[in-house]
Each structure stands twice: as structure tokens, then as C-alpha cells.
Amino acid sequence: LSCRHYSRRGVCVPSCRFTEGETREFAQGGECFECHPECERIEGNVTCNGSGADTCTRCAHYRDGPHCV
């Protein structure tokens, strides 16, 4: 089984929650994954580009080197 657009936990979806929604996501290999909890949710813009605390666009709290803490 393959999805036309994206998959979230095994369910086909038209898009990931890149710029809106309570939980923000990024895509990797056609699958939607949640951003790290320390990433600040940015309305209308991408919140992260990976799963780690070092892939946040902005930190919800503080930055320690490349990582949000």
C-alpha cells in the first residue's frame, strides 16, 4: 500500500501539518512526523525540518548551542 500524498501512522492524508494545527509536523519519505516538543509552534510557517531539538526553526524556551531546551 502506498499513499498518493503523505502517510501519518499508517493512514493516508492529503498533507502534513507543516504550518497549522496544534501539533506541527515535518515530512520524511512521504511520512508525517511530529516536531520536537521544544520547537516553538509558528503560525503560517514551518516549525521544524526534522525530529531533533536541533531542527527547530525557533525554540519554545531556550537554545543551548544548536539545541532547543
ZAGU-615219 format. One line per 2 residues: their letters; for each residue x, y, z of N, C-alpha, C. Coordinates in steps of 0.001 Angstrom, whole numbers, plus 500000, padded with zeros to 6 digits. Example, Ala and Ser with C-alpha at 12.3 -4.5 7.8 and 13.67 -1.06 7.14 Angstrom:
% residues 2
as = 513190,494310,507800,512300,495500,507800,513200,496700,507800  512850,497750,507080,513670,498940,507140,512900,500030,507870
//
This chain:
% residues 69
ls = 500846,498813,500000,500000,500000,500000,500882,501237,500000  500566,502186,499153,501268,503463,499176,500238,504581,499074
cr = 500574,505705,499673,499660,506842,499697,499961,507785,498536  498951,508456,498067,499119,509416,496982,499952,510608,497440
hy = 499717,511073,498666,500417,512255,499165,501321,511903,500350  500735,511783,501531,501503,511517,502748,500811,510450,503578
sr = 501557,509891,504526,501024,508920,505465,501326,509401,506882  500345,509268,507777,500521,509596,509193,500121,508369,509996
rg = 501098,507716,510616,500872,506500,511412,500071,505452,510642  500418,505266,509371,499780,504241,508555,498474,504639,507903
vc = 498053,505899,508054,496820,506381,507447,497179,507427,506395  496638,507273,505183,496908,508234,504115,496225,509570,504414
vp = 496967,510656,504234,496447,512005,504465,496869,512892,503295  496089,513951,503001,496435,514825,501877,497675,515676,502120
sc = 497962,516004,503387,499158,516798,503689,499522,516637,505161  500752,516987,505466,501203,517003,506856,500849,518362,507456
rf = 500936,518468,508760,500633,519733,509456,501904,520586,509527  502324,521101,508371,503552,521893,508294,503395,523267,508938
te = 502284,523942,508664,502134,525343,509076,500901,525633,509921  500097,524635,510220,498924,524868,511057,498572,523618,511839
ge = 497760,523805,512857,497357,522694,513710,498045,522752,515067  497498,522034,516006,498035,522018,517369,499421,521379,517402
tr = 499582,520266,516710,500864,519573,516622,501441,519800,515242  502678,520305,515167,503313,520558,513874,504154,519374,513455
ef = 504312,519225,512146,504995,518061,511602,505995,518453,510517  506822,517485,510184,507700,517567,509023,507514,516261,508270
aq = 507946,516219,507021,507795,515018,506209,509157,514431,505872  509208,513115,505891,510416,512401,505503,509977,511112,504812
gg = 510362,510957,503566,509999,509759,502824,508500,509572,502667  507736,510665,502551,506293,510579,502386,505522,510325,503669
ec = 506200,510310,504807,505574,510076,506108,505614,511356,506935  504519,511660,507640,504449,512822,508535,504948,512424,509923
fe = 505837,513245,510472,506359,513024,511826,506218,514312,512620  506004,514188,513934,505851,515354,514799,507189,516049,515034
ch = 507141,517375,515139,508317,518159,515512,508642,517893,516979  509858,518175,517370,510293,518024,518757,509462,518956,519650
pe = 509107,518531,520866,508286,519361,521762,508909,520709,522118  510227,520856,522022,510865,522124,522352,510857,523123,521196
ce = 510283,522739,520057,510163,523668,518929,508954,524576,519142  509154,525858,518919,508045,526805,519032,507135,526666,517821
ri = 505844,526568,518070,504851,526483,517001,504722,527854,516354  504995,527943,515067,504961,529206,514341,503744,529196,513423
eg = 502842,530149,513594,501645,530228,512759,502018,530627,511341  501565,529830,510370,501769,530144,508968,503165,529892,508448
nv = 504025,529226,509228,505376,528945,508785,505807,527567,509304  506860,527041,508730,507375,525728,509121,508002,525807,510508
tc = 507684,524863,511371,508156,524835,512753,509473,524078,512894  509673,523029,512072,510902,522239,512134,511154,521572,510793
ng = 512336,521022,510634,512639,520261,509422,513242,518897,509760  512983,518428,510968,513453,517128,511426,512914,516842,512810
sg = 513285,515697,513368,512715,515280,514645,513478,515765,515871  514716,516174,515706,515540,516541,516850,515327,517954,517342
ad = 515832,518218,518542,515737,519550,519139,516672,520538,518435  517495,520052,517517,518382,520921,516754,517822,521248,515370
tc = 516569,520843,515086,515967,521090,513780,514825,522102,513837  514668,522767,514979,513592,523745,515161,513900,525047,514416
tr = 512859,525662,513873,513008,526984,513289,513251,528004,514392  512474,527890,515478,512646,528700,516693,512396,527821,517898
ca = 513015,528180,518998,512844,527409,520237,511651,527924,521034  510930,527005,521663,509813,527371,522528,510315,528014,523812
hy = 511520,527617,524258,512063,528147,525502,513444,528746,525284  514481,527935,525353,515859,528432,525244,516650,527595,524254
rd = 517746,528170,523773,518661,527465,522882,519991,527274,523595  520506,526057,523564,521808,525734,524109,522645,525206,522953
gp = 523464,526052,522369,524186,525695,521157,523170,525512,520045  523200,524397,519346,522226,524176,518260,520897,523571,518731
hc = 520780,523250,520022,519608,522523,520532,518665,523418,521328  517376,523169,521150,516353,523835,521963,516172,523026,523249
v = 516108,523733,524380,515956,523069,525678,514873,523752,526492
//
